[in-house]
Amino acid sequence: MKRREVQVEDAVGLQLAHDMTRIVPGVFKGRQFRRGHVIREEDIPTLLDMGKRHIYVLELEEGELHEEDAAQMMANALAGDGLVQSEVEEGKVVLRAKHDGMLWVDARRVATMNSIEHISISTRRPYTHVREGQAVASVRPIPLVIGADKIRAVELIAEETHGGRSIIDVLPYRAQRVHIVTTGSEIQSGRVEDKSGPVLRQKLAEFGIQVAAQEFVGDDAEAIAAAIVAACEQGATLVCVTGGMSVDPDDRTPGAIRTAATEVVTHGTPIIPGSMLMLAYREKAAIFGLPGAVIHDDRTSFDVLLPRVLAGTRVRKRDIALLGVGGWLND
């Protein structure tokens, strides 16, 4: 790269080599001048106010890329169909959710890319719920000019996708039929008001999902298991079993879930609150055993795992084990 500094007073008629950011504390931060802007006489006071006494005139050499071209190439390599790319601004491309869904990030490959000198890829926490239009990631090279070989390295890593998925994407939620199985003789008899149903309906409504059915079954393990099986046979894709998840002798829910399930992923999580949560599957239907924390706390292990289940991502024991780091959700 051949780079020549020119004093702004002598730069009238020259093109800017990159976007120029203006910051007015508490008022404005953003692009004041776009790359390629031809400097005018009236621009000089603004440039001086921005602390810019010189501009660059660039001549790229073979094997070099301008930051804007590099950022666009990186975004094209990483972004999936569930994302919308911004125009390049200040050397970066912002990726936004095209629709509501779960944010997917191939964290291992992103880390490998970020290990390449002068590459910067930043994302929100993966497996979380994101809404249409929400910014979820940005990609950029650090310098104004970067070697084309570094961008090509990013592209090559991106080609090694996980299960055919892009490096960063928003996976849409699948259509769901949700059944709630509420345990507890005190609730079945009417002695105690059910609190779990309203809470779960509210949580699921945030994903645009309505509860199809709720059954009250008391504390009998066989009755609980039968209700879970019946829900699955009626087409439930998600069964939420509430109550009976502690170690008390009357709490029969874990055993009932084991009876009804074809696969038990976990009973217990390294997440607080919600460490007593249970997750299992009966064929393709997910079964949650939900502890009392789900009723009382705004965010629990259930909220962490729910987007994965709704997006159709099969949860494994190792996935849950990894959630212990950052699993303390209490304020």
PEQUISUL-V385463 format. One record per residue. N is the residue number from 1. RES is the residue in one letter. D_FIRST is the distance of its C-alpha to the first C-alpha in whole Angstrom. Layout:
BEGIN
n=N res=RES d_first=D_FIRST
n=N res=RES d_first=D_FIRST
END
This chain:
BEGIN
n=1 res=M d_first=0
n=2 res=K d_first=4
n=3 res=R d_first=6
n=4 res=R d_first=10
n=5 res=E d_first=13
n=6 res=V d_first=16
n=7 res=Q d_first=19
n=8 res=V d_first=21
n=9 res=E d_first=24
n=10 res=D d_first=22
n=11 res=A d_first=20
n=12 res=V d_first=22
n=13 res=G d_first=21
n=14 res=L d_first=18
n=15 res=Q d_first=16
n=16 res=L d_first=15
n=17 res=A d_first=12
n=18 res=H d_first=14
n=19 res=D d_first=18
n=20 res=M d_first=19
n=21 res=T d_first=22
n=22 res=R d_first=26
n=23 res=I d_first=28
n=24 res=V d_first=32
n=25 res=P d_first=34
n=26 res=G d_first=36
n=27 res=V d_first=36
n=28 res=F d_first=32
n=29 res=K d_first=29
n=30 res=G d_first=27
n=31 res=R d_first=24
n=32 res=Q d_first=25
n=33 res=F d_first=22
n=34 res=R d_first=20
n=35 res=R d_first=17
n=36 res=G d_first=17
n=37 res=H d_first=20
n=38 res=V d_first=21
n=39 res=I d_first=22
n=40 res=R d_first=25
n=41 res=E d_first=28
n=42 res=E d_first=29
n=43 res=D d_first=26
n=44 res=I d_first=26
n=45 res=P d_first=29
n=46 res=T d_first=28
n=47 res=L d_first=24
n=48 res=L d_first=26
n=49 res=D d_first=28
n=50 res=M d_first=25
n=51 res=G d_first=24
n=52 res=K d_first=21
n=53 res=R d_first=21
n=54 res=H d_first=18
n=55 res=I d_first=15
n=56 res=Y d_first=11
n=57 res=V d_first=10
n=58 res=L d_first=7
n=59 res=E d_first=6
n=60 res=L d_first=5
n=61 res=E d_first=5
n=62 res=E d_first=9
n=63 res=G d_first=10
n=64 res=E d_first=7
n=65 res=L d_first=9
n=66 res=H d_first=10
n=67 res=E d_first=13
n=68 res=E d_first=15
n=69 res=D d_first=15
n=70 res=A d_first=15
n=71 res=A d_first=18
n=72 res=Q d_first=20
n=73 res=M d_first=19
n=74 res=M d_first=21
n=75 res=A d_first=24
n=76 res=N d_first=25
n=77 res=A d_first=25
n=78 res=L d_first=27
n=79 res=A d_first=29
n=80 res=G d_first=33
n=81 res=D d_first=35
n=82 res=G d_first=36
n=83 res=L d_first=33
n=84 res=V d_first=32
n=85 res=Q d_first=28
n=86 res=S d_first=27
n=87 res=E d_first=25
n=88 res=V d_first=21
n=89 res=E d_first=22
n=90 res=E d_first=20
n=91 res=G d_first=17
n=92 res=K d_first=20
n=93 res=V d_first=23
n=94 res=V d_first=27
n=95 res=L d_first=29
n=96 res=R d_first=33
n=97 res=A d_first=36
n=98 res=K d_first=37
n=99 res=H d_first=41
n=100 res=D d_first=43
n=101 res=G d_first=43
n=102 res=M d_first=42
n=103 res=L d_first=38
n=104 res=W d_first=37
n=105 res=V d_first=34
n=106 res=D d_first=33
n=107 res=A d_first=33
n=108 res=R d_first=33
n=109 res=R d_first=30
n=110 res=V d_first=28
n=111 res=A d_first=28
n=112 res=T d_first=27
n=113 res=M d_first=24
n=114 res=N d_first=23
n=115 res=S d_first=24
n=116 res=I d_first=20
n=117 res=E d_first=18
n=118 res=H d_first=16
n=119 res=I d_first=19
n=120 res=S d_first=21
n=121 res=I d_first=24
n=122 res=S d_first=27
n=123 res=T d_first=31
n=124 res=R d_first=34
n=125 res=R d_first=37
n=126 res=P d_first=37
n=127 res=Y d_first=41
n=128 res=T d_first=42
n=129 res=H d_first=43
n=130 res=V d_first=41
n=131 res=R d_first=42
n=132 res=E d_first=40
n=133 res=G d_first=37
n=134 res=Q d_first=37
n=135 res=A d_first=33
n=136 res=V d_first=33
n=137 res=A d_first=29
n=138 res=S d_first=26
n=139 res=V d_first=22
n=140 res=R d_first=19
n=141 res=P d_first=16
n=142 res=I d_first=16
n=143 res=P d_first=12
n=144 res=L d_first=10
n=145 res=V d_first=8
n=146 res=I d_first=9
n=147 res=G d_first=10
n=148 res=A d_first=12
n=149 res=D d_first=15
n=150 res=K d_first=16
n=151 res=I d_first=17
n=152 res=R d_first=18
n=153 res=A d_first=20
n=154 res=V d_first=21
n=155 res=E d_first=23
n=156 res=L d_first=25
n=157 res=I d_first=26
n=158 res=A d_first=27
n=159 res=E d_first=29
n=160 res=E d_first=31
n=161 res=T d_first=33
n=162 res=H d_first=36
n=163 res=G d_first=39
n=164 res=G d_first=37
n=165 res=R d_first=36
n=166 res=S d_first=33
n=167 res=I d_first=31
n=168 res=I d_first=32
n=169 res=D d_first=35
n=170 res=V d_first=38
n=171 res=L d_first=41
n=172 res=P d_first=44
n=173 res=Y d_first=47
n=174 res=R d_first=50
n=175 res=A d_first=53
n=176 res=Q d_first=55
n=177 res=R d_first=59
n=178 res=V d_first=60
n=179 res=H d_first=63
n=180 res=I d_first=64
n=181 res=V d_first=67
n=182 res=T d_first=68
n=183 res=T d_first=70
n=184 res=G d_first=73
n=185 res=S d_first=77
n=186 res=E d_first=76
n=187 res=I d_first=74
n=188 res=Q d_first=76
n=189 res=S d_first=79
n=190 res=G d_first=78
n=191 res=R d_first=79
n=192 res=V d_first=75
n=193 res=E d_first=73
n=194 res=D d_first=70
n=195 res=K d_first=66
n=196 res=S d_first=64
n=197 res=G d_first=64
n=198 res=P d_first=63
n=199 res=V d_first=60
n=200 res=L d_first=59
n=201 res=R d_first=60
n=202 res=Q d_first=57
n=203 res=K d_first=55
n=204 res=L d_first=55
n=205 res=A d_first=55
n=206 res=E d_first=51
n=207 res=F d_first=50
n=208 res=G d_first=53
n=209 res=I d_first=55
n=210 res=Q d_first=59
n=211 res=V d_first=61
n=212 res=A d_first=64
n=213 res=A d_first=66
n=214 res=Q d_first=68
n=215 res=E d_first=70
n=216 res=F d_first=72
n=217 res=V d_first=74
n=218 res=G d_first=75
n=219 res=D d_first=75
n=220 res=D d_first=76
n=221 res=A d_first=73
n=222 res=E d_first=75
n=223 res=A d_first=75
n=224 res=I d_first=71
n=225 res=A d_first=70
n=226 res=A d_first=72
n=227 res=A d_first=70
n=228 res=I d_first=67
n=229 res=V d_first=68
n=230 res=A d_first=69
n=231 res=A d_first=66
n=232 res=C d_first=64
n=233 res=E d_first=67
n=234 res=Q d_first=67
n=235 res=G d_first=63
n=236 res=A d_first=61
n=237 res=T d_first=58
n=238 res=L d_first=58
n=239 res=V d_first=61
n=240 res=C d_first=61
n=241 res=V d_first=64
n=242 res=T d_first=64
n=243 res=G d_first=67
n=244 res=G d_first=68
n=245 res=M d_first=65
n=246 res=S d_first=66
n=247 res=V d_first=68
n=248 res=D d_first=72
n=249 res=P d_first=74
n=250 res=D d_first=75
n=251 res=D d_first=71
n=252 res=R d_first=71
n=253 res=T d_first=68
n=254 res=P d_first=66
n=255 res=G d_first=68
n=256 res=A d_first=69
n=257 res=I d_first=65
n=258 res=R d_first=65
n=259 res=T d_first=68
n=260 res=A d_first=67
n=261 res=A d_first=63
n=262 res=T d_first=62
n=263 res=E d_first=59
n=264 res=V d_first=59
n=265 res=V d_first=55
n=266 res=T d_first=56
n=267 res=H d_first=59
n=268 res=G d_first=57
n=269 res=T d_first=53
n=270 res=P d_first=51
n=271 res=I d_first=51
n=272 res=I d_first=53
n=273 res=P d_first=55
n=274 res=G d_first=56
n=275 res=S d_first=56
n=276 res=M d_first=59
n=277 res=L d_first=58
n=278 res=M d_first=58
n=279 res=L d_first=56
n=280 res=A d_first=58
n=281 res=Y d_first=58
n=282 res=R d_first=61
n=283 res=E d_first=59
n=284 res=K d_first=56
n=285 res=A d_first=58
n=286 res=A d_first=56
n=287 res=I d_first=59
n=288 res=F d_first=58
n=289 res=G d_first=61
n=290 res=L d_first=60
n=291 res=P d_first=61
n=292 res=G d_first=63
n=293 res=A d_first=59
n=294 res=V d_first=58
n=295 res=I d_first=61
n=296 res=H d_first=60
n=297 res=D d_first=57
n=298 res=D d_first=54
n=299 res=R d_first=51
n=300 res=T d_first=52
n=301 res=S d_first=52
n=302 res=F d_first=53
n=303 res=D d_first=50
n=304 res=V d_first=48
n=305 res=L d_first=49
n=306 res=L d_first=50
n=307 res=P d_first=47
n=308 res=R d_first=46
n=309 res=V d_first=50
n=310 res=L d_first=50
n=311 res=A d_first=46
n=312 res=G d_first=48
n=313 res=T d_first=46
n=314 res=R d_first=49
n=315 res=V d_first=49
n=316 res=R d_first=49
n=317 res=K d_first=51
n=318 res=R d_first=47
n=319 res=D d_first=46
n=320 res=I d_first=48
n=321 res=A d_first=48
n=322 res=L d_first=44
n=323 res=L d_first=45
n=324 res=G d_first=47
n=325 res=V d_first=44
n=326 res=G d_first=43
n=327 res=G d_first=47
n=328 res=W d_first=49
n=329 res=L d_first=49
n=330 res=N d_first=51
n=331 res=D d_first=50
END
